[in-house]
């Protein structure tokens, strides 16, 4: 039988990638003309705390919608995850 030996660095890389938890960055999507733009950085007109004057922006994390500027402000606030408790004592 043929033995396949991996260099130590390749083996370490495989282990780290296997054990690393998946990251779920916030993704922003909006339309510019006929094209759909997707970015992990918000567009310049996007505001979390007030209505947006610009194209509709949908913010997602994984498959969960965190914000949709096409909705009324009270509905947008309901989409947001609850704030995490602070670590301060």
N, C-alpha and C positions, 0 to 999 in steps of 0.2 A: 504494500500500500504506500501511496505517496503521503508524506507528512508535509503539512504546510505550517511554516513557522512565521509568526507575525513579529515584527520588531517591537520592542517594549513600548515605544512611543505610540505606535498604532494600536496596540492592545489597550494602553491607558486611554487613548482617545475614544475607543469603542465603549469602554466601561463608563467613562464620564458622560458621553452622549446618551447612553442607555439609562443612566440614573438621573440625569438632569430633568427637572420638572418642565413641562411645556410652558412657555411664556405666553401670556395673553395680553398683548398690547392693545391699547385703544386705537381703533381704526376710524378715520373720518372719510366719508364718501359724499360727493356732490357732483352735480352735472355742470359741465361747461360746454354749452352748445349741444352737440350730439354725443359727446364723449362723457364717460363716467370717470371721474378722478377719485383715486383712493390713496390715502396717505396716513402715516402714523403721526403726522403733525397737523394741527388744525389750520384751516385756511384763515387768512387775516381778518375776515369779517365775522368769524364764529365767536359767539359769546355764550358762556355757560349761564350767566345770571340774568340775562335780558333778551328780549326778542332780537332776532338777527335780520339785518338789512342786507340781503344777498341771497344767493341760491340756497335752497334747502340743504341742510347738512344732517346726515345720519351718523351717529357715533355708536360703534359696536365694540364689544369685547367678546371674542369668540363668537357665539351665535346670539348673545344677549344684546339687545338694543339699550344703550345707556342714555341716549338723547336723540331727539328728532325735532329739528327746528320747524318742521311743518305742522307741529302740534301747538295747541295753546300752552301758555306758560305753566299753568297748573298741572296739565297733563305731562309736560316735560319734567316737572319736579317729581312726579310720581314714578317716573321711569328710573330715576337715579337710585343707585344702591344706598342703603342706610349708611350714615357715617360710621367709620370704625372708631371704637373707643381708643382714647389716647393712652399712651403708656405712662403718662405722668401720674405721680402719686401725691 
